[in-house]
Amino acid sequence: MEILKYIVLIDQAINQNESEIEGLDRAIGDGDHFINLKRGITALHSITDQLSTMTVNEQFKMIGMKVLSTVGGASGPLFATFFLEMGKHVPDSNPSLHIIAEAFSKAVDGIKQRGKSDVGQKTMLDVLIPVASKFQKLASSHMSAQEIASDINQFAIDCAHNTKDMLPSKGRSSGLGERALGHIDPGAKSCQVMISAVCQHIQGE
């Protein structure tokens, strides 16, 4: 896994989608989601030398600890949980696609448990849970990594878009009720942007 490369690509993708993520968060969120994302990514750039000497599972654990110590807001501990759980479940430095899919699913379960949330509540989980399920299914198929990445990329886009019509029942937007309708959840959008950055890189390999 090219984790250092993915940090750079995710940073670029988040910057390219800054106005949309910020606009969504100003409309129905806390208004600090993009700032928190950038703080986390900047912190990860500061430890790339250390990460470059580590195995994949060690990299995930260190990224999780760094995110936990630097990113605030509601999303910081959730993203940190994801990376820490990935570190627990990716056993070596050359994991198979099937193992990565299993680890991704367990990491998303970790977010679900920490946030006490589930699919259908207009949160980041409305992208992560269905993507995790689809990833596991496709990883067991005979499709190539590029074909799987293409499918997941479009699926993540569709999942984020679907939050537009959801009534929120978790987080700050839950207090807005029907006023949140018509807006994509900002956490769902940022997760989709990150997933798409990784998928598009794999598609181009």
TORTILUM-33063 format. One record per residue (C-alpha): x, y, z; residue number from 1. Coordinates in Angstrom, 3 decimals, always signed. Layout:
<c1=X&c2=Y&c3=Z&n=NUM>
...
This chain:
<c1=+0.000&c2=+0.000&c3=+0.000&n=1>
<c1=+1.261&c2=+3.452&c3=-0.922&n=2>
<c1=+0.129&c2=+5.254&c3=+2.205&n=3>
<c1=+2.524&c2=+8.204&c3=+1.823&n=4>
<c1=+1.366&c2=+8.689&c3=-1.757&n=5>
<c1=-2.271&c2=+8.542&c3=-0.643&n=6>
<c1=-1.680&c2=+11.266&c3=+1.972&n=7>
<c1=-0.515&c2=+13.583&c3=-0.828&n=8>
<c1=-3.397&c2=+12.650&c3=-3.137&n=9>
<c1=-6.006&c2=+13.061&c3=-0.400&n=10>
<c1=-4.537&c2=+16.444&c3=+0.503&n=11>
<c1=-4.848&c2=+17.563&c3=-3.132&n=12>
<c1=-8.402&c2=+16.231&c3=-3.424&n=13>
<c1=-9.558&c2=+17.896&c3=-0.209&n=14>
<c1=-8.100&c2=+21.215&c3=-1.410&n=15>
<c1=-9.829&c2=+20.869&c3=-4.772&n=16>
<c1=-13.167&c2=+20.363&c3=-2.995&n=17>
<c1=-12.630&c2=+23.016&c3=-0.335&n=18>
<c1=-15.443&c2=+25.319&c3=-1.389&n=19>
<c1=-18.061&c2=+22.558&c3=-1.561&n=20>
<c1=-17.069&c2=+20.945&c3=+1.769&n=21>
<c1=-16.940&c2=+24.325&c3=+3.515&n=22>
<c1=-20.239&c2=+25.399&c3=+1.983&n=23>
<c1=-21.997&c2=+22.224&c3=+3.132&n=24>
<c1=-20.521&c2=+22.502&c3=+6.612&n=25>
<c1=-21.545&c2=+26.142&c3=+6.938&n=26>
<c1=-25.078&c2=+25.190&c3=+5.861&n=27>
<c1=-25.712&c2=+22.229&c3=+8.165&n=28>
<c1=-22.544&c2=+21.524&c3=+10.185&n=29>
<c1=-20.252&c2=+23.131&c3=+12.743&n=30>
<c1=-18.330&c2=+25.174&c3=+10.172&n=31>
<c1=-14.965&c2=+23.699&c3=+11.164&n=32>
<c1=-14.870&c2=+20.431&c3=+9.237&n=33>
<c1=-12.517&c2=+21.581&c3=+6.466&n=34>
<c1=-10.181&c2=+23.290&c3=+8.965&n=35>
<c1=-10.010&c2=+20.098&c3=+11.011&n=36>
<c1=-9.305&c2=+18.023&c3=+7.920&n=37>
<c1=-6.477&c2=+20.341&c3=+6.891&n=38>
<c1=-5.031&c2=+20.319&c3=+10.403&n=39>
<c1=-4.909&c2=+16.524&c3=+10.338&n=40>
<c1=-3.341&c2=+16.323&c3=+6.883&n=41>
<c1=-0.730&c2=+18.951&c3=+7.774&n=42>
<c1=+0.148&c2=+16.929&c3=+10.887&n=43>
<c1=+0.574&c2=+13.814&c3=+8.752&n=44>
<c1=+2.931&c2=+15.630&c3=+6.369&n=45>
<c1=+5.123&c2=+16.403&c3=+9.417&n=46>
<c1=+5.661&c2=+12.687&c3=+10.172&n=47>
<c1=+6.225&c2=+11.316&c3=+6.670&n=48>
<c1=+9.919&c2=+10.624&c3=+7.382&n=49>
<c1=+8.947&c2=+8.446&c3=+10.343&n=50>
<c1=+6.148&c2=+6.772&c3=+8.408&n=51>
<c1=+8.506&c2=+5.922&c3=+5.534&n=52>
<c1=+10.481&c2=+3.516&c3=+7.762&n=53>
<c1=+7.428&c2=+1.641&c3=+9.086&n=54>
<c1=+5.382&c2=-1.354&c3=+8.002&n=55>
<c1=+1.827&c2=-0.717&c3=+6.799&n=56>
<c1=+0.169&c2=-1.617&c3=+10.105&n=57>
<c1=+2.638&c2=+0.567&c3=+12.023&n=58>
<c1=+1.878&c2=+3.438&c3=+9.632&n=59>
<c1=-1.845&c2=+3.162&c3=+10.231&n=60>
<c1=-1.374&c2=+3.129&c3=+14.014&n=61>
<c1=+0.903&c2=+6.177&c3=+13.976&n=62>
<c1=-1.476&c2=+8.051&c3=+11.665&n=63>
<c1=-4.339&c2=+7.239&c3=+14.046&n=64>
<c1=-2.432&c2=+8.540&c3=+17.070&n=65>
<c1=-1.401&c2=+11.708&c3=+15.209&n=66>
<c1=-4.951&c2=+12.405&c3=+14.062&n=67>
<c1=-6.265&c2=+11.784&c3=+17.572&n=68>
<c1=-3.796&c2=+14.271&c3=+19.075&n=69>
<c1=-4.210&c2=+17.032&c3=+16.481&n=70>
<c1=-7.690&c2=+16.981&c3=+14.961&n=71>
<c1=-10.541&c2=+18.417&c3=+16.950&n=72>
<c1=-14.256&c2=+18.593&c3=+16.303&n=73>
<c1=-16.566&c2=+15.644&c3=+16.081&n=74>
<c1=-14.693&c2=+14.042&c3=+13.200&n=75>
<c1=-11.169&c2=+13.899&c3=+14.719&n=76>
<c1=-11.730&c2=+10.947&c3=+17.102&n=77>
<c1=-13.781&c2=+9.177&c3=+14.422&n=78>
<c1=-11.071&c2=+9.387&c3=+11.766&n=79>
<c1=-8.466&c2=+8.422&c3=+14.400&n=80>
<c1=-10.507&c2=+5.334&c3=+15.271&n=81>
<c1=-10.588&c2=+4.351&c3=+11.618&n=82>
<c1=-6.797&c2=+4.409&c3=+11.251&n=83>
<c1=-6.129&c2=+2.734&c3=+14.606&n=84>
<c1=-8.506&c2=-0.082&c3=+13.693&n=85>
<c1=-6.863&c2=-0.430&c3=+10.268&n=86>
<c1=-3.539&c2=-0.803&c3=+12.091&n=87>
<c1=-4.982&c2=-3.617&c3=+14.184&n=88>
<c1=-6.373&c2=-5.572&c3=+11.267&n=89>
<c1=-3.772&c2=-5.122&c3=+8.506&n=90>
<c1=-1.244&c2=-7.728&c3=+9.627&n=91>
<c1=+1.801&c2=-7.123&c3=+7.431&n=92>
<c1=+3.455&c2=-4.798&c3=+4.954&n=93>
<c1=+2.016&c2=-6.461&c3=+1.850&n=94>
<c1=-1.671&c2=-7.153&c3=+2.563&n=95>
<c1=-3.919&c2=-8.676&c3=-0.088&n=96>
<c1=-6.954&c2=-6.804&c3=-1.406&n=97>
<c1=-9.199&c2=-9.198&c3=+0.519&n=98>
<c1=-7.392&c2=-8.430&c3=+3.809&n=99>
<c1=-7.565&c2=-4.685&c3=+3.131&n=100>
<c1=-11.326&c2=-4.966&c3=+2.496&n=101>
<c1=-11.793&c2=-6.898&c3=+5.762&n=102>
<c1=-9.720&c2=-4.352&c3=+7.674&n=103>
<c1=-11.643&c2=-1.456&c3=+6.099&n=104>
<c1=-14.929&c2=-3.005&c3=+7.208&n=105>
<c1=-13.681&c2=-3.486&c3=+10.777&n=106>
<c1=-12.340&c2=+0.062&c3=+10.863&n=107>
<c1=-15.735&c2=+1.395&c3=+9.772&n=108>
<c1=-17.338&c2=-0.716&c3=+12.504&n=109>
<c1=-14.998&c2=+1.042&c3=+14.930&n=110>
<c1=-16.322&c2=+4.434&c3=+13.803&n=111>
<c1=-19.881&c2=+3.155&c3=+14.116&n=112>
<c1=-19.283&c2=+2.050&c3=+17.703&n=113>
<c1=-17.398&c2=+5.183&c3=+18.761&n=114>
<c1=-19.949&c2=+7.525&c3=+17.222&n=115>
<c1=-22.917&c2=+5.409&c3=+18.331&n=116>
<c1=-24.326&c2=+6.021&c3=+14.879&n=117>
<c1=-25.486&c2=+3.987&c3=+11.918&n=118>
<c1=-26.405&c2=+4.232&c3=+8.275&n=119>
<c1=-29.396&c2=+6.442&c3=+7.429&n=120>
<c1=-28.636&c2=+9.241&c3=+9.919&n=121>
<c1=-27.036&c2=+11.641&c3=+7.393&n=122>
<c1=-23.429&c2=+11.225&c3=+8.509&n=123>
<c1=-20.097&c2=+10.015&c3=+7.111&n=124>
<c1=-21.322&c2=+6.466&c3=+7.794&n=125>
<c1=-23.796&c2=+6.789&c3=+4.932&n=126>
<c1=-20.762&c2=+6.575&c3=+2.656&n=127>
<c1=-18.452&c2=+4.389&c3=+4.747&n=128>
<c1=-20.834&c2=+1.549&c3=+5.674&n=129>
<c1=-22.184&c2=+0.839&c3=+2.156&n=130>
<c1=-18.708&c2=+1.279&c3=+0.639&n=131>
<c1=-17.232&c2=-1.175&c3=+3.172&n=132>
<c1=-19.914&c2=-3.727&c3=+2.301&n=133>
<c1=-19.409&c2=-3.288&c3=-1.439&n=134>
<c1=-15.620&c2=-3.412&c3=-1.104&n=135>
<c1=-15.784&c2=-6.748&c3=+0.703&n=136>
<c1=-18.116&c2=-8.175&c3=-1.930&n=137>
<c1=-15.969&c2=-6.984&c3=-4.858&n=138>
<c1=-12.712&c2=-8.124&c3=-3.213&n=139>
<c1=-14.106&c2=-11.668&c3=-3.256&n=140>
<c1=-14.881&c2=-11.448&c3=-6.974&n=141>
<c1=-12.579&c2=-11.981&c3=-9.925&n=142>
<c1=-12.518&c2=-8.299&c3=-10.825&n=143>
<c1=-9.186&c2=-6.502&c3=-11.167&n=144>
<c1=-8.120&c2=-3.871&c3=-8.629&n=145>
<c1=-8.741&c2=-1.208&c3=-11.288&n=146>
<c1=-12.283&c2=-2.446&c3=-11.958&n=147>
<c1=-13.035&c2=-2.576&c3=-8.230&n=148>
<c1=-11.677&c2=+0.944&c3=-7.753&n=149>
<c1=-13.840&c2=+2.232&c3=-10.607&n=150>
<c1=-16.988&c2=+0.681&c3=-9.127&n=151>
<c1=-16.274&c2=+1.913&c3=-5.603&n=152>
<c1=-15.427&c2=+5.425&c3=-6.805&n=153>
<c1=-18.817&c2=+5.876&c3=-8.494&n=154>
<c1=-20.632&c2=+4.100&c3=-5.647&n=155>
<c1=-19.099&c2=+6.454&c3=-3.050&n=156>
<c1=-20.186&c2=+9.465&c3=-5.145&n=157>
<c1=-23.741&c2=+8.083&c3=-5.310&n=158>
<c1=-23.807&c2=+7.350&c3=-1.551&n=159>
<c1=-22.701&c2=+10.881&c3=-0.666&n=160>
<c1=-25.297&c2=+12.345&c3=-3.049&n=161>
<c1=-28.014&c2=+10.214&c3=-1.440&n=162>
<c1=-27.513&c2=+11.992&c3=+1.911&n=163>
<c1=-29.059&c2=+15.049&c3=+0.266&n=164>
<c1=-32.538&c2=+13.618&c3=+0.771&n=165>
<c1=-31.965&c2=+12.254&c3=+4.283&n=166>
<c1=-33.353&c2=+13.784&c3=+7.441&n=167>
<c1=-30.494&c2=+14.054&c3=+9.961&n=168>
<c1=-30.797&c2=+12.305&c3=+13.301&n=169>
<c1=-27.197&c2=+12.609&c3=+14.510&n=170>
<c1=-24.789&c2=+15.505&c3=+14.981&n=171>
<c1=-25.359&c2=+19.234&c3=+14.712&n=172>
<c1=-27.573&c2=+19.011&c3=+11.649&n=173>
<c1=-30.088&c2=+16.888&c3=+13.568&n=174>
<c1=-31.332&c2=+20.092&c3=+15.194&n=175>
<c1=-32.111&c2=+21.582&c3=+11.783&n=176>
<c1=-34.707&c2=+18.977&c3=+10.855&n=177>
<c1=-36.136&c2=+19.523&c3=+7.377&n=178>
<c1=-33.904&c2=+22.569&c3=+6.851&n=179>
<c1=-31.037&c2=+20.093&c3=+6.318&n=180>
<c1=-32.815&c2=+18.543&c3=+3.341&n=181>
<c1=-31.239&c2=+19.368&c3=+0.005&n=182>
<c1=-27.713&c2=+19.434&c3=+1.424&n=183>
<c1=-25.180&c2=+16.611&c3=+1.168&n=184>
<c1=-23.749&c2=+15.805&c3=+4.590&n=185>
<c1=-20.265&c2=+17.421&c3=+4.783&n=186>
<c1=-18.721&c2=+14.377&c3=+6.511&n=187>
<c1=-20.150&c2=+12.086&c3=+3.856&n=188>
<c1=-18.775&c2=+14.409&c3=+1.160&n=189>
<c1=-15.247&c2=+14.542&c3=+2.628&n=190>
<c1=-15.170&c2=+10.747&c3=+3.015&n=191>
<c1=-16.254&c2=+10.359&c3=-0.603&n=192>
<c1=-13.539&c2=+12.776&c3=-1.729&n=193>
<c1=-10.873&c2=+10.784&c3=+0.136&n=194>
<c1=-12.137&c2=+7.424&c3=-1.146&n=195>
<c1=-12.319&c2=+8.784&c3=-4.699&n=196>
<c1=-8.729&c2=+10.098&c3=-4.496&n=197>
<c1=-7.458&c2=+6.607&c3=-3.641&n=198>
<c1=-9.693&c2=+4.878&c3=-6.200&n=199>
<c1=-8.764&c2=+7.218&c3=-9.042&n=200>
<c1=-5.073&c2=+6.591&c3=-8.354&n=201>
<c1=-5.614&c2=+2.815&c3=-8.474&n=202>
<c1=-7.690&c2=+3.163&c3=-11.670&n=203>
<c1=-4.739&c2=+4.914&c3=-13.324&n=204>
<c1=-2.178&c2=+2.249&c3=-12.395&n=205>
